Amino acid sequence: MSKPRYSQVLLANTAYYHCVSRSVRHAFLCGKDAATARNFEHRGQWIEDKLYCLSKIFSIELCGYAVMPNRYHVVVFVDQPRAVEWPVDEVIRRWHQLFSGNRLSQRYLRGESMNRAERKVLNDSITLWRERLTDISWFMRVLNESIARQANAEDECTGRFWEARFKSQALLDEAALMACLAYVDLNPVRTGMAKTPGASKHTSIKKRIAQAQTAHIANHPQQQAKGLFPFVGNPRDEMPSGLAFKLTDYLELVDWSRRILRKGKRKNIGSQCPPILARLNIDPDHWDHLINHFETRFKSLVGSGLKLKKACQALDYQRTPGIRNCEYYFS
């Protein structure tokens, strides 16, 4: 039986999550439908545009994404501390970009006076909205609802466009995070839709590579692809917010991974491994398996055995799901 979402997300364990949403009823996200010869490529741009739009409203950063013909993957960072610091006006402003709010929030923005009881009701609403603006379930809900409405209008039909639940995986440490990011970025290459990550459509890696090729200093956070959570370099004192790796190291890792995905290259997998694999402490043969089967190999919590056990204790799980695979691949 599937666990409720609140029992799979605990920001005290990790702020990084991998989410996957799949379409149903022969509904295409993007690409060409061989049965009808209709081309739905433009829907991939719908997803991209909405992801960037929502990341500016929610306190949720985009780390990576890939839009496929029948599903999309997204890796996010939930910045809860930032949302806690938002003033009342900022919470209301952001929520009103998604929904109309309520009568009291509209009155507040117009500068109208309120009595003590009305102020309390408004404060309760703001507390709720602040929480929802750091909630990946609400992020996915708003994203999926808007895309479903657009697709159903285009197809001139009604009914479900997405599966009832999206899949989420909590990424408990940097090894799980990097493996998941590479898995997501390499989706088009792995499925034969693109020869290289830079040639893939509707992916974060394409934007990162394109920007890196024109940047004066590729590793500088402010010169990286806009709208994506930046790579801010290796861990150090006074670490800025971002992914704790060099962008060039990650791009080297993805390119090397792309080459070992090609037929006939696996026998040389151990040669010329990127240095980042040593930092992640992942065996090259294990890495080959991770970039091919990350989503299916692990449950809702992914990381080293120690991290997994701590997370399960914090979530009050009776068992430790997926412990064998986590210990094998990440320990």
Secondary structure, DSSP 4 states (H G I P E B T S, - for coil): -PPPGGGT--TTT-SEEEEEEEB-TT--SSSB-TTT--B-THHHHHHHHHHHHHHHHSSEEEEEEEE-SSEEEEEEEE-HHHHHT--HHHHHHHHHTTS---HHHHHHHTT----HHHHHHHHHHHHHHHHHTT-HHHHHHHHHHHHHHHHHHHHT--S-SB-SS-EEEEE-SHHHHHHHHHHHHTHHHHTTS-SSGGG-SSBHHHHHHHHHHH-SSTT-GGGSPTTBPPB--S--TTPPSSBSS-HHHHHHHHHHHHHHHSTT-GGGTTTT--HHHHHHT--HHHHHHHHHHHHHH--SEES-HHHHHHHHHHTT-SS-TTHHHHHHHH-
